[in-house]
Amino acid sequence: ASVDWQVSDTANVFTNAYTGKHGRGVDLQGLWRYRHGTLIASHNRTWQERRRPWEHGTAPWVPHDDLPDTRSGWLQTSALSLNHRLGDSSNVAARVSHHRGVSNGVGVDLSLSRRQRLFGSDATWRAALFDRPANSSSGMRRNRGVDFPLNVALGDDGRRYSGSLGSRTASDGGRSLYASAGAQLTFEEG
């Protein structure tokens, strides 16, 4: 069951309650738009079932004893997010969240994104920092890291290249460095 209520020209309230085979929960979100961005307050409460991570697609060569179980129980997350435009081509975003239940603590996400010309082509890049509460995917240690995605339109219209570099906390609690690259080509006939 869900409700989307436009309170005014600048404010919306969203609610969603659900139950099913894989859990139940509720989401509440209030959004306020101002001249240069949006402010979002949210709260959600979800039920997580106990499971062993290696039973759900983890690579078989990872030692099972090194992977923590996910505890059953409620997870409540309250957050305040700000997205603010800095002129026509830049945007800054910040999110502070408080987690209680199967994961506890305060999380912080900060990012700066910008559209500009790069190598004579349109490009979008983003630099992000995050520090989030511990969970099973981070070896029950705080998940800290950086992310730097870049998306560039090179050559003809309909052709884009993208890449991403970053660091985060791995499932064994150590550092996980990652990189990705992609290409997209759009054809006129499909």
N, C-alpha and C positions, 0 to 999 in steps of 0.2 A: 504494500500500500504506500502511495506517495502523494505528496502535495507540493505544488510549486505555486507560491503566492507572490505576485508582484505588488508589494505594499505601496510603492510610489514609483515615480520616474527614475529614482536613483537607488531603490532598495528592493531586494528580493529575499524571500525565505524559502528554503527547500527542506523537506523532510522525507524520509524514506524508512519504512520498517519492513523487515523481511524475516522469513523463516523457511527452512528447507532442509534437504538431506545433509548438506554440508555445514549447517550452522544457522544462527539467527542473530539479529542485531538491529540497531537503529542508527540513522544518520540525521544530523541536524546541521543546517548551514545558513548563515545570514550573510548577504553580500550587499555592500554599499559602494556605489560608484561616485567618484568625485571627478573634478575636471581633468586631472592627470593620472588617474588610475583607479584601483579598486582595493577595498579592505574587506577581508573575509574572516568571519569567526565561525568555527565549526566544532562539532562534538560528535563522536561516534562511539558506539559500544558494540563489540562483536564477540562471539563465542568462538574459541579455538579448541579443536579436539586434539588430544594427545596423539602424536604419531612419531615414527622414526623416519628421519629424512631420507635414508637410503632406500626406503620402500617406495619412494615417489620420484624415481628418476635420477637419483644421485649416481655418479659414475661408480661402477663396481670395484675399481681399484682403490677407492678411498677406504681406509680402515674404519670399520663400523664403530669401534670403541672410541674413536676420536670425535664422533659426531654426536652432539647433544640431542636429546629428545625435546620436542616442543610440548610444554606442559598444557594440560587442559585448563580452561578457565576463561574468564572475561578479560578483554583488553579494552580499556577506555582511553581515548585520545581526544584531548582538547587542543585546539590550535588557533593561532591568529596569524593571518597572512596578509602581506602588503605587496601589491604590484604597482610600481610607479614609473611613469614615462619621463625620461630625461630628454626632452626635445622630440624631434621626429624620428630619430633613428636609434635611440638607446632606451633601455629599460632595466630597472633594478627590482629585484624581488627578494623578500625576506619572509621567513616562516619560523615561528617559535611554537613548539608543541610540548605538551605534557602527557606522558604515558603512565598508565596505572593498571596493574593486573599482572598478566603473564610477562609483561615487559614494563620496566619502571624507569622513570627519569625524564629529563628535559632534552629535547632535540632542537637544533638550530640549523637552518638552511639559508644560505646567502648566494645570490647570483647576479651577474651583470651580463646583459646580452646587447648586441649591437649589430645593426645592418650597415654595410658600407661597401665601397668598391674595393675589390682585391684582385690583383692581376688583370685589371680591366674588366672584371665581371662582378655581378652582384653576389654578395656573400653575407652570411649571418654567422656570428660566432657567440659563444657563451662561456663564461668562466664561473664555476660554481664551487663552493665549499660547503661541507656538511659535517655535522657531529650529532649522531643519533643514538638513542638508547640501545643497549645490547639486546640481541635476540639470537635464535638458533642459527640463522644464516651468517652471523658474524662471530660464531664460536662463543656466544654469551659474553662478548666484550663489546665495548662501545664501537659503533660503526662510524669511523672518521675517514674523510677522504676529499678528493678534488675531482672535478670533471671539466673537460674542455672540448666541447663539440664544435665543429666547423662545417658549414654547408656552403658550397660554392657552385654557382651556375656558370659552366665553362662552355665555350663553343656555341652551337646552335641553340635556338629555343627548344625547350623540352629536354635538355640534357643537364643533369645535376650530379655533382660529386659531393660526398660527405665523408667525414672522418671524426673520430673521437678518441681522446686519450684520457686516462684517469687512474685513480688509485682509491681503493676502499679496503675495509677490513674483511678478510677472508673467513670461510667457515671454520678454519682451525685457529682463528684469532690473530693470524699474522697479516702481512700485507698482500693484497691482490692488485697487481698492476694489469691494466687492460688497454687494448687499442682495437679500433674497428675502422673499416673503410667500406664505402658503398658507392654504387653508381646507379643512376636512374635515367632511362631513356624513354621518352613518350613518342609513340608513333601516331600518325594522323589517322590510320585506319584501325586503331585498337590498342 
